[in-house]
Amino acid sequence: MKDKIANITRWILILLLALSVIAGVVFYVLYDFGRLQDALLADIDNSYLALFTNWSVVLLLLTVVIAIASPIYGIISNPQNIVKLLISLGLIVVVVFIGYSMADNSVTETQEVKYGLTQTASQLVGTGIYVTYIAFGLTVLSLLYASVSKIFK
């Protein structure tokens, strides 16, 4: 059963990839080829652009559905992995909390007036930056650990 679902999913993803490549080529050849940005922006009601944008929305929705359905299917098919999932979610919450704690909510007058940046938005942006730094650092550490542990095996 798992092999059949994996095979069906693989072919669906290959089909979506092929359709996306075809849509991208059609968009580039029929709409975007050799045009300047000003001409592209002036022709915002073009049917090719609407078609390409709608296809992007469909792909985004499919991605969200697959991203939500895959872990749910994994939990249903293998309930022993719930503990690993909960540990992973707990670690993510801890990393986000650390990033939020480190983030500064200060906003200069220029940022506030020119860009409309609030203190809350500033702290959330800082949180995202710190979470990215922490994730990158943990990735590098895990790669180093994996490399060093292979040497001693």
OpenMM code with the backbone's topology and positions (N, CA, C; nanometers):
from openmm import Vec3, app, unit

residues = "MET LYS ASP LYS ILE ALA ASN ILE THR ARG TRP ILE LEU ILE LEU LEU LEU ALA LEU SER VAL ILE ALA GLY VAL VAL PHE TYR VAL LEU TYR ASP PHE GLY ARG LEU GLN ASP ALA LEU LEU ALA ASP ILE ASP ASN SER TYR LEU ALA LEU PHE THR ASN TRP SER VAL VAL LEU LEU LEU LEU THR VAL VAL ILE ALA ILE ALA SER PRO ILE TYR GLY ILE ILE SER ASN PRO GLN ASN ILE VAL LYS LEU LEU ILE SER LEU GLY LEU ILE VAL VAL VAL VAL PHE ILE GLY TYR SER MET ALA ASP ASN SER VAL THR GLU THR GLN GLU VAL LYS TYR GLY LEU THR GLN THR ALA SER GLN LEU VAL GLY THR GLY ILE TYR VAL THR TYR ILE ALA PHE GLY LEU THR VAL LEU SER LEU LEU TYR ALA SER VAL SER LYS ILE PHE LYS".split()
positions = [
    Vec3(0.0827, -0.1199, 0.0000),
    Vec3(0.0000, 0.0000, 0.0000),
    Vec3(0.0869, 0.1260, 0.0000),
    Vec3(0.1926, 0.1244, 0.0860),
    Vec3(0.2791, 0.2424, 0.0927),
    Vec3(0.3515, 0.2651, -0.0394),
    Vec3(0.3972, 0.1551, -0.1014),
    Vec3(0.4669, 0.1686, -0.2290),
    Vec3(0.3749, 0.2233, -0.3374),
    Vec3(0.2505, 0.1813, -0.3357),
    Vec3(0.1546, 0.2285, -0.4353),
    Vec3(0.1286, 0.3783, -0.4183),
    Vec3(0.1112, 0.4230, -0.2938),
    Vec3(0.0875, 0.5655, -0.2680),
    Vec3(0.2112, 0.6471, -0.3031),
    Vec3(0.3292, 0.5954, -0.2682),
    Vec3(0.4531, 0.6661, -0.3014),
    Vec3(0.4703, 0.6759, -0.4525),
    Vec3(0.4362, 0.5712, -0.5240),
    Vec3(0.4481, 0.5715, -0.6696),
    Vec3(0.3503, 0.6703, -0.7324),
    Vec3(0.2275, 0.6714, -0.6845),
    Vec3(0.1272, 0.7657, -0.7361),
    Vec3(0.1703, 0.9096, -0.7073),
    Vec3(0.2169, 0.9340, -0.5864),
    Vec3(0.2621, 1.0683, -0.5490),
    Vec3(0.3790, 1.1122, -0.6362),
    Vec3(0.4723, 1.0218, -0.6604),
    Vec3(0.5887, 1.0551, -0.7428),
    Vec3(0.5451, 1.0947, -0.8837),
    Vec3(0.4530, 1.0197, -0.9438),
    Vec3(0.4084, 1.0517, -1.0790),
    Vec3(0.3279, 1.1811, -1.0837),
    Vec3(0.2510, 1.2077, -0.9803),
    Vec3(0.1769, 1.3346, -0.9749),
    Vec3(0.2740, 1.4517, -0.9673),
    Vec3(0.3777, 1.4381, -0.8848),
    Vec3(0.4758, 1.5458, -0.8726),
    Vec3(0.5547, 1.5646, -1.0020),
    Vec3(0.5873, 1.4551, -1.0707),
    Vec3(0.6561, 1.4664, -1.2001),
    Vec3(0.5661, 1.5368, -1.3016),
    Vec3(0.4379, 1.5028, -1.3028),
    Vec3(0.3425, 1.5681, -1.3930),
    Vec3(0.3317, 1.7179, -1.3625),
    Vec3(0.3226, 1.7528, -1.2340),
    Vec3(0.3153, 1.8944, -1.1967),
    Vec3(0.4423, 1.9685, -1.2365),
    Vec3(0.5569, 1.9044, -1.2198),
    Vec3(0.6826, 1.9663, -1.2599),
    Vec3(0.6852, 1.9895, -1.4108),
    Vec3(0.6430, 1.8899, -1.4878),
    Vec3(0.6407, 1.9044, -1.6336),
    Vec3(0.5448, 2.0155, -1.6760),
    Vec3(0.4266, 2.0191, -1.6162),
    Vec3(0.3308, 2.1252, -1.6494),
    Vec3(0.3854, 2.2628, -1.6121),
    Vec3(0.4562, 2.2715, -1.5018),
    Vec3(0.5139, 2.3995, -1.4600),
    Vec3(0.6231, 2.4446, -1.5557),
    Vec3(0.7054, 2.3513, -1.6002),
    Vec3(0.8096, 2.3862, -1.6967),
    Vec3(0.7461, 2.4334, -1.8272),
    Vec3(0.6451, 2.3624, -1.8736),
    Vec3(0.5761, 2.4028, -1.9968),
    Vec3(0.5130, 2.5407, -1.9796),
    Vec3(0.4475, 2.5639, -1.8660),
    Vec3(0.3863, 2.6950, -1.8411),
    Vec3(0.4920, 2.8043, -1.8362),
    Vec3(0.6056, 2.7768, -1.7754),
    Vec3(0.7129, 2.8756, -1.7697),
    Vec3(0.7683, 2.9083, -1.9068),
    Vec3(0.7887, 2.8063, -1.9889),
    Vec3(0.8399, 2.8289, -2.1244),
    Vec3(0.7381, 2.9070, -2.2074),
    Vec3(0.6113, 2.8682, -2.1988),
    Vec3(0.5066, 2.9398, -2.2728),
    Vec3(0.5007, 3.0852, -2.2272),
    Vec3(0.5069, 3.1077, -2.0970),
    Vec3(0.5031, 3.2444, -2.0458),
    Vec3(0.6221, 3.3243, -2.0968),
    Vec3(0.7389, 3.2654, -2.0918),
    Vec3(0.8583, 3.3376, -2.1339),
    Vec3(0.8559, 3.3666, -2.2840),
    Vec3(0.8174, 3.2682, -2.3632),
    Vec3(0.8196, 3.2851, -2.5086),
    Vec3(0.7080, 3.3780, -2.5559),
    Vec3(0.5866, 3.3603, -2.5044),
    Vec3(0.4728, 3.4366, -2.5559),
    Vec3(0.4540, 3.5726, -2.4892),
    Vec3(0.5052, 3.5878, -2.3699),
    Vec3(0.4739, 3.7112, -2.2983),
    Vec3(0.5973, 3.7925, -2.2631),
    Vec3(0.6986, 3.7285, -2.2124),
    Vec3(0.8087, 3.8007, -2.1505),
    Vec3(0.9291, 3.8195, -2.2418),
    Vec3(0.9379, 3.7494, -2.3500),
    Vec3(1.0594, 3.7454, -2.4300),
    Vec3(1.0964, 3.8837, -2.4832),
    Vec3(1.2075, 3.9363, -2.4380),
    Vec3(1.2616, 4.0607, -2.4895),
    Vec3(1.1877, 4.1865, -2.4486),
    Vec3(1.0994, 4.1783, -2.3520),
    Vec3(1.0247, 4.2973, -2.3116),
    Vec3(1.0917, 4.3620, -2.1913),
    Vec3(1.0801, 4.4912, -2.1840),
    Vec3(1.1334, 4.5638, -2.0700),
    Vec3(1.0344, 4.5571, -1.9544),
    Vec3(1.0853, 4.5832, -1.8348),
    Vec3(1.0006, 4.5733, -1.7163),
    Vec3(0.8837, 4.6714, -1.7224),
    Vec3(0.9061, 4.7904, -1.7738),
    Vec3(0.7975, 4.8888, -1.7834),
    Vec3(0.6850, 4.8378, -1.8736),
    Vec3(0.7208, 4.7740, -1.9835),
    Vec3(0.6194, 4.7197, -2.0741),
    Vec3(0.5447, 4.6046, -2.0084),
    Vec3(0.6151, 4.5241, -1.9303),
    Vec3(0.5497, 4.4131, -1.8608),
    Vec3(0.4498, 4.4641, -1.7580),
    Vec3(0.4903, 4.5653, -1.6825),
    Vec3(0.4018, 4.6182, -1.5792),
    Vec3(0.2832, 4.6932, -1.6385),
    Vec3(0.3017, 4.7555, -1.7547),
    Vec3(0.1914, 4.8271, -1.8190),
    Vec3(0.0880, 4.7304, -1.8752),
    Vec3(0.1295, 4.6092, -1.9062),
    Vec3(0.0406, 4.5100, -1.9669),
    Vec3(-0.0050, 4.4089, -1.8621),
    Vec3(-0.0495, 4.4581, -1.7480),
    Vec3(-0.0810, 4.3720, -1.6343),
    Vec3(-0.2059, 4.2876, -1.6568),
    Vec3(-0.2936, 4.3269, -1.7479),
    Vec3(-0.4172, 4.2524, -1.7731),
    Vec3(-0.4025, 4.1476, -1.8832),
    Vec3(-0.2815, 4.1165, -1.9215),
    Vec3(-0.2573, 4.0194, -2.0273),
    Vec3(-0.3047, 3.8806, -1.9850),
    Vec3(-0.3656, 3.8077, -2.0779),
    Vec3(-0.4210, 3.6755, -2.0455),
    Vec3(-0.3116, 3.5751, -2.0117),
    Vec3(-0.1939, 3.5875, -2.0732),
    Vec3(-0.0846, 3.4961, -2.0404),
    Vec3(-0.0401, 3.5157, -1.8957),
    Vec3(-0.0331, 3.6408, -1.8550),
    Vec3(0.0072, 3.6695, -1.7175),
    Vec3(-0.0962, 3.6167, -1.6192),
    Vec3(-0.2240, 3.6338, -1.6500),
    Vec3(-0.3295, 3.5827, -1.5623),
    Vec3(-0.3244, 3.4308, -1.5540),
    Vec3(-0.3021, 3.3651, -1.6665),
    Vec3(-0.2919, 3.2191, -1.6679),
    Vec3(-0.1737, 3.1720, -1.5841),
    Vec3(-0.0607, 3.2372, -1.6013),
    Vec3(0.0589, 3.1990, -1.5264),
    Vec3(0.0404, 3.2245, -1.3772),
    Vec3(-0.0222, 3.3349, -1.3422),
    Vec3(-0.0482, 3.3656, -1.2018),
    Vec3(-0.1451, 3.2649, -1.1409),
    Vec3(-0.2493, 3.2298, -1.2135),
    Vec3(-0.3438, 3.1295, -1.1634),
    Vec3(-0.2759, 2.9946, -1.1447),
    Vec3(-0.1885, 2.9567, -1.2361),
    Vec3(-0.1158, 2.8308, -1.2217),
    Vec3(-0.0263, 2.8360, -1.0976),
    Vec3(0.0338, 2.9500, -1.0714),
    Vec3(0.1167, 2.9648, -0.9517),
    Vec3(0.0335, 2.9473, -0.8252),
    Vec3(-0.0875, 3.0010, -0.8251),
    Vec3(-0.1765, 2.9856, -0.7097),
    Vec3(-0.2148, 2.8393, -0.6913),
    Vec3(-0.2446, 2.7704, -0.8013),
    Vec3(-0.2784, 2.6275, -0.7930),
    Vec3(-0.1612, 2.5489, -0.7355),
    Vec3(-0.0408, 2.5765, -0.7834),
    Vec3(0.0769, 2.5067, -0.7313),
    Vec3(0.0999, 2.5370, -0.5838),
    Vec3(0.0785, 2.6614, -0.5439),
    Vec3(0.0943, 2.6970, -0.4035),
    Vec3(-0.0054, 2.6222, -0.3167),
    Vec3(-0.1307, 2.6171, -0.3598),
    Vec3(-0.2318, 2.5450, -0.2828),
    Vec3(-0.2009, 2.3958, -0.2757),
    Vec3(-0.1571, 2.3367, -0.3866),
    Vec3(-0.1187, 2.1956, -0.3850),
    Vec3(-0.0008, 2.1714, -0.2909),
    Vec3(0.0938, 2.2636, -0.2901),
    Vec3(0.2083, 2.2510, -0.2005),
    Vec3(0.1640, 2.2550, -0.0556),
    Vec3(0.0744, 2.3455, -0.0230),
    Vec3(0.0244, 2.3549, 0.1144),
    Vec3(-0.0502, 2.2281, 0.1532),
    Vec3(-0.1347, 2.1781, 0.0633),
    Vec3(-0.2100, 2.0554, 0.0927),
    Vec3(-0.1150, 1.9376, 0.1135),
    Vec3(-0.0159, 1.9233, 0.0266),
    Vec3(0.0796, 1.8134, 0.0402),
    Vec3(0.1633, 1.8295, 0.1664),
    Vec3(0.2037, 1.9530, 0.1974),
    Vec3(0.2841, 1.9760, 0.3177),
    Vec3(0.2065, 1.9446, 0.4446),
    Vec3(0.0762, 1.9640, 0.4421),
    Vec3(-0.0059, 1.9319, 0.5598),
    Vec3(-0.0434, 1.7841, 0.5614),
    Vec3(-0.0746, 1.7282, 0.4453),
    Vec3(-0.1226, 1.5894, 0.4397),
    Vec3(-0.0118, 1.4869, 0.4606),
    Vec3(0.1092, 1.5160, 0.4168),
    Vec3(0.2174, 1.4180, 0.4289),
    Vec3(0.2477, 1.3801, 0.5732),
    Vec3(0.2673, 1.4751, 0.6642),
    Vec3(0.2916, 1.4354, 0.8036),
    Vec3(0.1722, 1.3641, 0.8665),
    Vec3(0.0512, 1.4073, 0.8295),
    Vec3(-0.0676, 1.3408, 0.8847),
    Vec3(-0.0721, 1.1959, 0.8377),
    Vec3(-0.0451, 1.1725, 0.7104),
    Vec3(-0.0410, 1.0360, 0.6587),
    Vec3(0.0703, 0.9557, 0.7271),
    Vec3(0.1860, 1.0193, 0.7478),
    Vec3(0.2963, 0.9509, 0.8152),
    Vec3(0.2620, 0.9115, 0.9573),
    Vec3(0.1903, 0.9966, 1.0280),
    Vec3(0.1502, 0.9659, 1.1657),
    Vec3(0.0480, 0.8531, 1.1667),
    Vec3(-0.0468, 0.8573, 1.0743),
    Vec3(-0.1495, 0.7529, 1.0697),
    Vec3(-0.0879, 0.6182, 1.0326),
    Vec3(0.0026, 0.6178, 0.9362),
    Vec3(0.0604, 0.4915, 0.8910),
    Vec3(0.1668, 0.4377, 0.9859),
    Vec3(0.2298, 0.5239, 1.0646),
    Vec3(0.3350, 0.4802, 1.1560),
    Vec3(0.3231, 0.5580, 1.2870),
    Vec3(0.2353, 0.5157, 1.3780),
    Vec3(0.2104, 0.5928, 1.4999),
    Vec3(0.3298, 0.6011, 1.5956),
    Vec3(0.4302, 0.5160, 1.5773),
    Vec3(0.5473, 0.5227, 1.6647),
    Vec3(0.6268, 0.6516, 1.6436),
    Vec3(0.6089, 0.7163, 1.5310),
    Vec3(0.6837, 0.8386, 1.5020),
    Vec3(0.6239, 0.9627, 1.5671),
    Vec3(0.5138, 0.9483, 1.6392),
    Vec3(0.4525, 1.0640, 1.7047),
    Vec3(0.5483, 1.1252, 1.8059),
    Vec3(0.6210, 1.0415, 1.8783),
    Vec3(0.7152, 1.0922, 1.9787),
    Vec3(0.8241, 1.1743, 1.9107),
    Vec3(0.8789, 1.1245, 1.8005),
    Vec3(0.9818, 1.1991, 1.7276),
    Vec3(0.9260, 1.3317, 1.6756),
    Vec3(0.8036, 1.3292, 1.6259),
    Vec3(0.7400, 1.4508, 1.5763),
    Vec3(0.7225, 1.5528, 1.6880),
    Vec3(0.6753, 1.5072, 1.8028),
    Vec3(0.6554, 1.5989, 1.9155),
    Vec3(0.7880, 1.6556, 1.9653),
    Vec3(0.8933, 1.5745, 1.9665),
    Vec3(1.0255, 1.6242, 2.0060),
    Vec3(1.0731, 1.7296, 1.9061),
    Vec3(1.0553, 1.7034, 1.7775),
    Vec3(1.0957, 1.8001, 1.6750),
    Vec3(1.0179, 1.9309, 1.6881),
    Vec3(0.8871, 1.9205, 1.7082),
    Vec3(0.8065, 2.0418, 1.7260),
    Vec3(0.8478, 2.1183, 1.8512),
    Vec3(0.8789, 2.0457, 1.9583),
    Vec3(0.9254, 2.1102, 2.0811),
    Vec3(1.0563, 2.1844, 2.0597),
    Vec3(1.1492, 2.1237, 1.9859),
    Vec3(1.2763, 2.1903, 1.9569),
    Vec3(1.2552, 2.3143, 1.8702),
    Vec3(1.1631, 2.3062, 1.7758),
    Vec3(1.1334, 2.4231, 1.6926),
    Vec3(1.0765, 2.5363, 1.7776),
    Vec3(0.9870, 2.5024, 1.8699),
    Vec3(0.9292, 2.6043, 1.9585),
    Vec3(1.0383, 2.6674, 2.0442),
    Vec3(1.1313, 2.5861, 2.0946),
    Vec3(1.2411, 2.6390, 2.1767),
    Vec3(1.3284, 2.7328, 2.0940),
    Vec3(1.3617, 2.6943, 1.9712),
    Vec3(1.4454, 2.7789, 1.8856),
    Vec3(1.3743, 2.9102, 1.8539),
    Vec3(1.2450, 2.9047, 1.8251),
    Vec3(1.1695, 3.0276, 1.7973),
    Vec3(1.1626, 3.1149, 1.9219),
    Vec3(1.1447, 3.0550, 2.0393),
    Vec3(1.1420, 3.1327, 2.1635),
    Vec3(1.2766, 3.1999, 2.1885),
    Vec3(1.3858, 3.1276, 2.1648),
    Vec3(1.5189, 3.1871, 2.1812),
    Vec3(1.5369, 3.3026, 2.0831),
    Vec3(1.4967, 3.2831, 1.9577),
    Vec3(1.5062, 3.3899, 1.8584),
    Vec3(1.4220, 3.5106, 1.8965),
    Vec3(1.3017, 3.4863, 1.9481),
    Vec3(1.2141, 3.5958, 1.9904),
    Vec3(1.2744, 3.6703, 2.1090),
    Vec3(1.3359, 3.5965, 2.2005),
    Vec3(1.3979, 3.6592, 2.3175),
    Vec3(1.5175, 3.7447, 2.2780),
    Vec3(1.5904, 3.7023, 2.1773),
    Vec3(1.7090, 3.7764, 2.1345),
    Vec3(1.6742, 3.8960, 2.0461),
    Vec3(1.5585, 3.8944, 1.9836),
    Vec3(1.5215, 3.9987, 1.8874),
    Vec3(1.4951, 4.1312, 1.9583),
    Vec3(1.5349, 4.2371, 1.8906),
    Vec3(1.5158, 4.3718, 1.9429),
    Vec3(1.3947, 4.4342, 1.8741),
    Vec3(1.3183, 4.5129, 1.9497),
    Vec3(1.1996, 4.5743, 1.8899),
    Vec3(1.2166, 4.7235, 1.8668),
    Vec3(1.3409, 4.7693, 1.8610),
    Vec3(1.3624, 4.9123, 1.8401),
    Vec3(1.3409, 4.9480, 1.6932),
    Vec3(1.2815, 5.0647, 1.6728),
    Vec3(1.2519, 5.1144, 1.5387),
    Vec3(1.2984, 5.2589, 1.5325),
    Vec3(1.3773, 5.2909, 1.4303),
    Vec3(1.4188, 5.4298, 1.4139),
    Vec3(1.3036, 5.5099, 1.3544),
    Vec3(1.3144, 5.6398, 1.3649),
    Vec3(1.2082, 5.7260, 1.3131),
    Vec3(1.1955, 5.7116, 1.1614),
    Vec3(1.3085, 5.6970, 1.0947),
    Vec3(1.3061, 5.6794, 0.9494),
    Vec3(1.2330, 5.5518, 0.9106),
    Vec3(1.2620, 5.4425, 0.9814),
    Vec3(1.1952, 5.3154, 0.9515),
    Vec3(1.0454, 5.3250, 0.9771),
    Vec3(1.0101, 5.3955, 1.0825),
    Vec3(0.8686, 5.4060, 1.1172),
    Vec3(0.7925, 5.4921, 1.0173),
    Vec3(0.8503, 5.6059, 0.9802),
    Vec3(0.7806, 5.6979, 0.8908),
    Vec3(0.7872, 5.6496, 0.7457),
    Vec3(0.9062, 5.6159, 0.6993),
    Vec3(0.9243, 5.5824, 0.5581),
    Vec3(0.8663, 5.4453, 0.5224),
    Vec3(0.8865, 5.3461, 0.6106),
    Vec3(0.8451, 5.2092, 0.5782),
    Vec3(0.7233, 5.1626, 0.6571),
    Vec3(0.6781, 5.2405, 0.7531),
    Vec3(0.5632, 5.2012, 0.8343),
    Vec3(0.5922, 5.0829, 0.9248),
    Vec3(0.7162, 5.0700, 0.9694),
    Vec3(0.7574, 4.9567, 1.0526),
    Vec3(0.7174, 4.9819, 1.1974),
    Vec3(0.6511, 4.8846, 1.2576),
    Vec3(0.6121, 4.8946, 1.3982),
    Vec3(0.7103, 4.8157, 1.4834),
    Vec3(0.6988, 4.8330, 1.6154),
    Vec3(0.7872, 4.7594, 1.7058),
    Vec3(0.7601, 4.6095, 1.6995),
    Vec3(0.6347, 4.5723, 1.6879),
    Vec3(0.5998, 4.4300, 1.6783),
    Vec3(0.6576, 4.3687, 1.5514),
    Vec3(0.6425, 4.4389, 1.4398),
    Vec3(0.6966, 4.3884, 1.3136),
    Vec3(0.8483, 4.3785, 1.3202),
    Vec3(0.9118, 4.4767, 1.3837),
    Vec3(1.0566, 4.4744, 1.3985),
    Vec3(1.1018, 4.3532, 1.4795),
    Vec3(1.0296, 4.3239, 1.5875),
    Vec3(1.0661, 4.2087, 1.6695),
    Vec3(1.0422, 4.0777, 1.5938),
    Vec3(0.9353, 4.0703, 1.5161),
    Vec3(0.9096, 3.9484, 1.4387),
    Vec3(1.0140, 3.9279, 1.3290),
    Vec3(1.0558, 4.0361, 1.2655),
    Vec3(1.1617, 4.0261, 1.1649),
    Vec3(1.2916, 3.9810, 1.2307),
    Vec3(1.3229, 4.0400, 1.3451),
    Vec3(1.4418, 3.9983, 1.4190),
    Vec3(1.4351, 3.8523, 1.4600),
    Vec3(1.3160, 3.8085, 1.5004),
    Vec3(1.2977, 3.6678, 1.5363),
    Vec3(1.3279, 3.5780, 1.4172),
    Vec3(1.2757, 3.6133, 1.3018),
    Vec3(1.3019, 3.5339, 1.1815),
    Vec3(1.4495, 3.5279, 1.1471),
    Vec3(1.5177, 3.6407, 1.1630),
    Vec3(1.6611, 3.6438, 1.1334),
    Vec3(1.7377, 3.5562, 1.2317),
    Vec3(1.7081, 3.5693, 1.3609),
    Vec3(1.7790, 3.4882, 1.4601),
    Vec3(1.7474, 3.3396, 1.4460),
    Vec3(1.6235, 3.3059, 1.4147),
    Vec3(1.5881, 3.1646, 1.3934),
    Vec3(1.6650, 3.1098, 1.2732),
    Vec3(1.6805, 3.1906, 1.1694),
    Vec3(1.7587, 3.1479, 1.0532),
    Vec3(1.9045, 3.1255, 1.0912),
    Vec3(1.9619, 3.2171, 1.1694),
    Vec3(2.1003, 3.2007, 1.2148),
    Vec3(2.1162, 3.0737, 1.2978),
    Vec3(2.0235, 3.0515, 1.3903),
    Vec3(2.0313, 2.9339, 1.4770),
    Vec3(2.0179, 2.8066, 1.3939),
    Vec3(1.9241, 2.8046, 1.3002),
    Vec3(1.9058, 2.6861, 1.2151),
    Vec3(2.0305, 2.6603, 1.1308),
    Vec3(2.0899, 2.7658, 1.0786),
    Vec3(2.2128, 2.7501, 1.0006),
    Vec3(2.3249, 2.6958, 1.0881),
    Vec3(2.3390, 2.7510, 1.2084),
    Vec3(2.4425, 2.7031, 1.3002),
    Vec3(2.4225, 2.5573, 1.3379),
    Vec3(2.2985, 2.5188, 1.3665),
    Vec3(2.2704, 2.3790, 1.4002),
    Vec3(2.2968, 2.2867, 1.2812),
    Vec3(2.2695, 2.3351, 1.1614),
    Vec3(2.2975, 2.2556, 1.0417),
    Vec3(2.4470, 2.2329, 1.0254),
    Vec3(2.5253, 2.3383, 1.0424),
    Vec3(2.6707, 2.3250, 1.0315),
    Vec3(2.7236, 2.2310, 1.1395),
    Vec3(2.6747, 2.2456, 1.2627),
    Vec3(2.7188, 2.1570, 1.3707),
    Vec3(2.6823, 2.0114, 1.3428),
    Vec3(2.5637, 1.9873, 1.2893),
    Vec3(2.5251, 1.8489, 1.2599),
    Vec3(2.6096, 1.7912, 1.1466),
    Vec3(2.6449, 1.8731, 1.0479),
    Vec3(2.7332, 1.8258, 0.9413),
    Vec3(2.8719, 1.7944, 0.9947),
    Vec3(2.9228, 1.8808, 1.0820),
    Vec3(3.0534, 1.8546, 1.1430),
    Vec3(3.0498, 1.7276, 1.2270),
    Vec3(2.9450, 1.7099, 1.3050),
    Vec3(2.9320, 1.5903, 1.3877),
    Vec3(2.9263, 1.4648, 1.3009),
    Vec3(2.8493, 1.4699, 1.1937),
    Vec3(2.8383, 1.3535, 1.1053),
    Vec3(2.9723, 1.3217, 1.0400),
    Vec3(3.0460, 1.4243, 1.0001),
    Vec3(3.1763, 1.4021, 0.9372),
    Vec3(3.2770, 1.3451, 1.0354),
    Vec3(3.2815, 1.4014, 1.1555),
    Vec3(3.3770, 1.3548, 1.2563),
    Vec3(3.3414, 1.2142, 1.3031),
    Vec3(3.2137, 1.1852, 1.3193),
    Vec3(3.1750, 1.0513, 1.3645),
    Vec3(3.2067, 0.9453, 1.2589),
    Vec3(3.2042, 0.9807, 1.1306),
    Vec3(3.2421, 0.8857, 1.0256),
    Vec3(3.3915, 0.8555, 1.0299),
    Vec3(3.4705, 0.9536, 1.0698),
    Vec3(3.6151, 0.9328, 1.0769),
    Vec3(3.6486, 0.8276, 1.1818),
    Vec3(3.5811, 0.8304, 1.2952),
    Vec3(3.6129, 0.7405, 1.4058),
    Vec3(3.5415, 0.6062, 1.3978),
    Vec3(3.4614, 0.5840, 1.2972),
    Vec3(3.3930, 0.4537, 1.2845),
    Vec3(3.4777, 0.3541, 1.2120),
] * unit.nanometer
topology = app.Topology()
chain = topology.addChain("A")
for resn in residues:
    res = topology.addResidue(resn, chain)
    for name in ("N", "CA", "C"):
        topology.addAtom(name, app.Element.getBySymbol(name[0]), res)
